[in-house]
């Protein structure tokens, strides 16, 4: 790796993570790419080198594995090879509702959406605070403002956790931002075998989503909600009585 700033992105081989990788490389960062598929990571690294002259380090890790997760945390805490930006993006879809799904799938989702964010934010936050500079971006979801199963609950935790982390880091030179993404046009839905719900105008372009998030980070915003439609939705959900929010989620489930 060179003396250029370094960003570590989990779930870097596809979707929103891949877009973060591209835009950070375009902005002059070298990358630490984290995902489960070495072949796909090598393809991403080659493209980053060819397009942006960015150097990449590959870390193959299944974040449901505590030992693999610790290896990523150790990389974040390596004082000799500092990481300037952490993007906690890794995730996957849950195809079934909580009681209809397998508990093993729910536990794996918890490990990726919650435990990995906790562990990696702790490692990065300490190392960055000691250097008095750095950025942590935790990819959350507009779903976190709803009442819609364990995915919604996990994302609510990510947003709340990031807000608390930002408060703890205030004045340290390190920032923390929760990206509350809405429906985004990536291969995520296709790979998960899911249909695309909702009207077309509700679907965001990943390039716009990531650019909006990075703009909010530069402005010091703790919660980033790209897209005017989602800003309006989150604004309404934030003030709506919780019984009304639960009722809306119940109606949405019936329509699936």
GUPAGU-459518 format. One line per 2 residues: number of its first residue (from 1); their letters; for each residue x, y, z of C-alpha. Coordinates in steps of 0.2 Angstrom, whole numbers, plus 2048, in hexadecimal, padded with zeros to 3 digits. Example, Ala and Ser with C-alpha at 12.3 -4.5 7.8 and 13.67 -1.06 7.14 Angstrom:
// residues 2
1	AS	83E:7EA:827  844:7FB:824
// end
This chain:
// residues 256
1	XX	800:800:800  806:812:7FD
3	XX	805:822:807  7F4:826:800
5	XX	7E5:825:80C  7DE:813:80F
7	XX	7CC:80E:810  7C6:7FD:816
9	XX	7B5:7F7:80F  7AC:7E8:814
11	XX	7A1:7E0:807  7AC:7E8:7FA
13	XX	7A9:7DC:7EB  797:7E1:7E7
15	XX	789:7ED:7E9  78B:7FD:7F4
17	XX	79C:7F7:7FA  7A2:7F6:7E9
19	XX	79C:808:7E5  7A5:80E:7F5
21	XX	7B5:806:7EF  7B4:80E:7DE
23	XX	7B0:81F:7E5  7BD:81F:7F2
25	XX	7CA:819:7E6  7C5:827:7DA
27	XX	7C8:833:7E9  7DA:82D:7EB
29	XX	7D8:81F:7F8  7E0:80E:7F7
31	XX	7D5:800:7FD  7D4:7F1:809
33	XX	7C7:7E6:801  7BD:7DA:80C
35	XX	7B1:7CD:806  7AF:7BA:806
37	XX	7B3:7B7:7F3  7C6:7B9:7EF
39	XX	7C3:7B8:7DC  7B7:7C6:7DC
41	XX	7C2:7D1:7E7  7D1:7CE:7DC
43	XX	7C6:7D4:7CD  7C1:7E4:7D7
45	XX	7D4:7E7:7DB  7D9:7E5:7C9
47	XX	7CC:7F1:7C4  7D0:7FE:7D1
49	XX	7E3:7FD:7CC  7DE:7FF:7B9
51	XX	7D2:80D:7BB  7D8:817:7CA
53	XX	7EA:811:7CD  7E4:80C:7DE
55	XX	7ED:7FE:7E8  7E3:7F1:7F1
57	XX	7E5:7E5:7FF  7DA:7D6:7FF
59	XX	7D3:7CF:80F  7C8:7BF:80C
61	XX	7BC:7BE:81B  7AC:7B7:820
63	XX	7A6:7C3:82D  79B:7B6:836
65	XX	7AB:7AE:83B  7B2:7B6:84A
67	XX	7C4:7B2:846  7C2:7B9:835
69	XX	7BA:7C8:83C  7C8:7CB:848
71	XX	7D5:7CA:83A  7CC:7D9:832
73	XX	7CB:7E2:843  7DE:7DF:845
75	XX	7E1:7E7:834  7D7:7F6:839
77	XX	7E1:7F8:849  7F2:7F6:841
79	XX	7FB:806:845  808:803:838
81	XX	7FC:802:82A  7EE:80F:82F
83	XX	7DD:80E:827  7D5:81F:825
85	XX	7C3:81A:820  7B9:80B:825
87	XX	7A9:806:81C  79F:7F9:825
89	XX	794:7F3:816  794:7E0:816
91	XX	782:7D8:817  776:7CC:80F
93	XX	764:7CA:80D  758:7C0:818
95	XX	74B:7B8:80D  73F:7B3:81A
97	XX	737:7BB:829  73E:7B9:83A
99	XX	733:7AA:840  733:7A2:82F
101	XX	745:7A2:82C  753:798:833
103	XX	75B:79E:843  76D:79A:83C
105	XX	769:7A7:82E  763:7B4:83B
107	XX	773:7B1:846  77E:7B3:836
109	XX	775:7C3:832  777:7C9:844
111	XX	78A:7C5:843  78C:7CF:833
113	XX	780:7DE:836  783:7E1:848
115	XX	792:7D8:84F  79E:7DC:841
117	XX	799:7EE:841  79C:7EE:854
119	XX	7AD:7E6:853  7B4:7EF:844
121	XX	7AE:800:84A  7B6:7FD:85B
123	XX	7C7:7F8:853  7C6:807:846
125	XX	7C0:813:853  7CE:810:85F
127	XX	7DB:811:852  7D4:820:849
129	XX	7D2:829:85A  7E4:826:85E
131	XX	7E9:82E:84E  7DC:83C:84F
133	XX	7D5:839:83E  7CA:82D:835
135	XX	7B9:829:82E  7AD:81B:832
137	XX	79E:818:827  791:80B:82D
139	XX	785:806:81F  773:805:827
141	XX	762:806:81F  752:810:81F
143	XX	74B:800:824  752:803:835
145	XX	744:811:838  737:803:835
147	XX	730:7F5:83F  734:7E7:833
149	XX	73D:7D8:83A  74F:7D4:83F
151	XX	756:7DD:830  74D:7ED:835
153	XX	753:7EB:847  765:7E8:842
155	XX	765:7F8:838  75D:802:846
157	XX	76B:7FC:851  778:801:844
159	XX	771:813:843  76F:815:855
161	XX	781:80D:859  789:819:84C
163	XX	781:828:854  788:823:865
165	XX	799:820:85D  799:831:855
167	XX	795:839:865  7A3:830:86E
169	XX	7AF:835:860  7AA:847:85F
171	XX	7B9:853:860  7C5:844:85D
173	XX	7C7:848:84A  7BE:838:846
175	XX	7AD:837:83F  79F:82A:83E
177	XX	791:82A:832  782:81E:830
179	XX	77D:81C:81E  76A:818:81E
181	XX	768:811:80C  757:80F:804
183	XX	754:803:7F5  763:804:7EA
185	XX	766:7FD:7D9  774:7F0:7DB
187	XX	776:7DD:7D8  771:7DA:7EB
189	XX	75F:7D6:7E7  763:7CB:7D8
191	XX	770:7C1:7E2  764:7BF:7F0
193	XX	756:7B9:7E5  74B:7C7:7EA
195	XX	73E:7D1:7E0  740:7E4:7DF
197	XX	732:7EC:7E9  72A:7FD:7E8
199	XX	729:809:7D9  738:80D:7CF
201	XX	73B:81F:7D6  73F:817:7E7
203	XX	74E:80F:7E0  75F:818:7E2
205	XX	76E:818:7D7  77D:811:7E1
207	XX	789:81E:7DA  77D:82C:7E1
209	XX	77A:823:7F1  78D:822:7F5
211	XX	791:833:7EF  783:83A:7FA
213	XX	78A:831:809  79C:837:806
215	XX	795:848:804  78C:847:815
217	XX	79C:840:81D  7A6:84F:817
219	XX	798:85A:81F  79A:851:82F
221	XX	788:849:82F  786:83A:83A
223	XX	776:833:831  777:833:81E
225	XX	766:830:815  769:832:802
227	XX	75A:836:7F7  74D:842:7F9
229	XX	73F:835:7FA  748:82C:808
231	XX	74C:83C:812  739:83F:811
233	XX	735:82D:817  742:82E:825
235	XX	73B:83F:82B  729:838:82B
237	XX	72E:828:834  738:831:841
239	XX	729:83B:847  71B:82E:844
241	XX	714:825:853  71C:814:854
243	XX	70B:80B:853  708:813:842
245	XX	71A:80D:83D  716:7FB:842
247	XX	705:7FC:839  70D:802:829
249	XX	71A:7F4:82A  70C:7E7:82D
251	XX	703:7ED:81D  713:7EC:813
253	XX	716:7DA:818  705:7D5:813
255	XX	708:7DC:801  718:7D1:7FF
// end
